Amino acid sequence: MKMTVATPKWLAITLLIGLVAQLAQTQPQPSAQNPPLMLVTWFGPGAIALPNGHDWKPELLTVYDNIQRPVAQFSNANLHIDVSYILFENHSGKPDMQGCRTDAIEPILQHDGSIISKRVYGEATTNTGQSLATASYLVDMSAAGVPHQRNLFGFAADAKTCAEIHISAFGDEPAVLNTMNSELADFHPDLNYQPNAIDYFRFASVLFKSAPGLAAPYYKSSLDAMPSDARYLTARRVTTDQLVMSLGMSGDLKNSRAVAEKAIVADPDYPINYYNLACADAEQGNAADAKLHLQEAFDRRANVLRGEQMPDPTKDDSILKLKKNKEFWAFVQTLSQH
């Protein structure tokens, strides 16, 4: 399985721009030239626009709880403040922000209650007039050589979705407190937002760099959100390739193979579909099928995307697993000479 994105970086960027232009015909898009990354789930509504300014450095982007709860964390080095954003399903049984607050805060209190003090529940209104349920408390950090850590939470919710901001800092300086309150006031999740193909693709592409398995359901949702007409052919090919790699690199060869086989039926002229199937064959030790699918891939090499090249199978981590098969490897070396 190819261990790096098969698509050249410039082509991936072109794809993103093309998707934005196409989707803008039917869905609202940010007007900025560099729109923020949207924190979204792969299965439901809601979004949080993540910071993209110079003051905030991204520290973490992942998905917890069986790929159900996307999380992003940023830091402000000047003020020693961390801000995290979380989007999750509302399982509280209550269609309100207080229910989401209870679900998020009560487990923390149960686990760390002995070092938590000055807990306060309240409500706040953001700069856009959105209501938030808030929670604040101090965590005793004397064991680490500092008096305490200050924590401030805000929650927005409806019956389906909870959106959370968590702001933490060391110190009680006015600049720190003002920044914490300012970040809370600037929090503006859109609980009704319906993510589109570009949202899923962008989020998946960030996750893919460190956790291909987490990216897979987002690539799948991106494909599902794309129309099937010819205008989206390039976008579908690239996203399918990424989905196959995400599944394969995370060890899910069964579904990786299934996606590649389905892609061949829908798009029989595209060589990378066959190449991906050959990688799955090689991972499973099947030299005969790997040879067949590699041949089918290179027979169609003229149909690669503009700016794309066929992968070199002699350098592919999956194909290399069959290197000890002398007959197979001799065949592979002929392909690398094309």
C-alpha positions, 0 to 999 in steps of 0.5 A: 500500500502506498505509504504517501499520498499518491496525488501530487500536492499541487493536484490535491490543492487543485482538487480542493479549489475545484470542489469549492467552486463546484459546491459553491453552486449549491452550498454556501462557502466562506468568502475568504481566500483561506477559509478555516478548516471546519471541525465536523463529524463524518455522520451528522450535522454541525461544525466549528470553524477552527482558528487560522490566525497567527496567534494560535498554533495547532497542537492536536487534531484527532477523533476520539471515541471510536471516531465519533468525537472530533477534537482540535486543540490550539495554543497561545504561546505568548499567554500560555493559554490552550483552547480546544474544540469538540463536536459530539452527539447529544446523548444527554437525553435533553435537547439543550446546552445544560445537558451537554455540559452535564455529560462533559463536566460530570465525568471530569468531576468524578475523576479529578474532584479532589483537586478541583475547586471553585466550580461555577456553572452559568450562562453566557452570550457570544458576540453573535448572540448565541447562548452558551452553558458555561462551567469554570473551575480551578485545578490544583497544580501545586505538585507541578510547582504552580498554584492552579490551572484555570479552566473555562468551558462553553457549550452550545447544543440542540437535540442532535449535536453538542459543541464545546470550547474548553479554555485553560491557562496558568495564571490570573493576569488580566491579559490572560483572563481577558483573552479567555473571556474573549475566546468564549465570546468569539465561539460560534458553532453552527449546529445546523451546518450540513458538511459537504464533500470539501469539508470532509475531504479537507478534514480527512486529509489532515487526519491522514498524515498521522492516523489514516484509519481516522481519515477513512470515514471522512473520505467515505463521507466525502465520496457520498456527498459528491454528485456522480456526474462527469464533472466530479470524475477527478475528485471522485478518483482522488478521494477514492484513492485516499479512502483505499489507502486509509483503509489499507494502511490501517489494516482494514484490507477487506474494506480497502479491497471492497472499495477498490473493486467497486471503483473498478466497476464504476470507473474501469479506465482509471489505472490506480484502481487496479494498482490499489487492488494489487497492493491489497493482493500483495498485503495478503501474499497473493502474487498471482492476483497482484501480478494480474492487477499490476498488469491491468494497471499499467495497461491503462497508465495513459489514463492517469490524471493530468500531472500524476504518474504511475507509482513505482511498484519496486518502491511500494511497501506493499509490493515489496512484501512479495520481493522474495518471489523471484518470478513476481519480482522480475515482472515488477521490475519490468513495470518500473522501466516504463 
